[in-house]
C-alpha cells in the first residue's frame, strides 16, 4: 500500500486529489498504510486533500490521525490564496488540522493581509475570534492587517474588529 509512482506519490496521495474518492480513502486508511508518507515534493496526503478542497477526505484523514505536512512555501501559497479568495470554509479546515496560520509568503504577507485587502470581513472576524492569529504581523513594507483594513473597510468596521480582536486577546491573558 505504501508503494509510490515516479513522482513519489502513493495511492493515498493520488486518491486525496479528488473530491469523490472518500470510499477509496476509507479503504486505504483501513489498511496498514503510512498516512503521513510524503510525496516527491514533501507533501502529505492530508495537505493534498486540503489543497484540492475535499472536505470529507480531509475530515476522514484527520480523524484517522494524518498530519498536514508540506514545505513552508506550499503553506504560504495556500494560505495567501485562501485569504485572497475569502475561502472561510478552507480556513476553518486548516485551523482544524492545526496548520500554523501565520505563515507568510516572500513579501511576509499572510492570510490576514490578503483577507483585509480583499474586504473579507467574516474571515478577519474568524481569525480574530477563533484563532490566535496576530493582526500585528508586518509585511516587508511594515504594514499590518490593521493597516490593510484602512483601504477596504469603513472606520466603524475597522474599530469594531479591533475592539473584538483586542478584547479576546485581553481575556486570554
ZILINTA-V485744 format. One record per residue. N is the residue number from 1. RES is the residue in one small letter. D_FIRST is the distance of its C-alpha to the first C-alpha in whole Angstrom. Layout:
# ZILINTA-V485744
n = (N,N)
res = (RES,RES)
d_first = (D_FIRST,D_FIRST)
This chain:
# ZILINTA-V485744
n = (1,2,3,4,5,6,7,8,9,10,11,12,13,14,15,16,17,18,19,20,21,22,23,24,25,26,27,28,29,30,31,32,33,34,35,36,37,38,39,40,41,42,43,44,45,46,47,48,49,50,51,52,53,54,55,56,57,58,59,60,61,62,63,64,65,66,67,68,69,70,71,72,73,74,75,76,77,78,79,80,81,82,83,84,85,86,87,88,89,90,91,92,93,94,95,96,97,98,99,100,101,102,103,104,105,106,107,108,109,110,111,112,113,114,115,116,117,118,119,120,121,122,123,124,125,126,127,128,129,130,131,132,133,134,135,136,137,138,139,140,141,142,143,144,145,146,147,148,149,150,151,152,153,154,155,156,157,158,159,160,161,162,163,164,165,166,167,168,169,170,171,172,173)
res = (x,x,x,x,x,x,x,x,x,x,x,x,x,x,x,x,x,x,x,x,x,x,x,x,x,x,x,x,x,x,x,x,x,x,x,x,x,x,x,x,x,x,x,x,x,x,x,x,x,x,x,x,x,x,x,x,x,x,x,x,x,x,x,x,x,x,x,x,x,x,x,x,x,x,x,x,x,x,x,x,x,x,x,x,x,x,x,x,x,x,x,x,x,x,x,x,x,x,x,x,x,x,x,x,x,x,x,x,x,x,x,x,x,x,x,x,x,x,x,x,x,x,x,x,x,x,x,x,x,x,x,x,x,x,x,x,x,x,x,x,x,x,x,x,x,x,x,x,x,x,x,x,x,x,x,x,x,x,x,x,x,x,x,x,x,x,x,x,x,x,x,x,x)
d_first = (0,4,6,9,12,15,16,13,11,7,7,8,11,12,12,14,17,18,21,20,16,17,16,12,12,13,11,8,10,11,8,7,6,8,11,13,11,14,14,17,19,18,17,15,13,16,19,18,18,22,23,22,24,21,23,21,18,19,21,18,16,19,20,16,17,16,18,19,19,21,24,27,29,26,27,30,30,28,31,34,33,32,36,37,36,37,33,34,31,29,31,30,27,27,29,27,24,26,27,30,32,35,33,35,35,37,40,39,39,37,36,39,41,40,40,44,44,43,45,42,44,41,39,41,42,39,38,42,41,38,36,38,38,41,43,45,43,44,43,45,48,48,48,46,45,48,50,47,48,52,51,49,51,54,56,56,52,51,54,52,48,50,52,48,46,49,50,46,46,49,48,45,47)
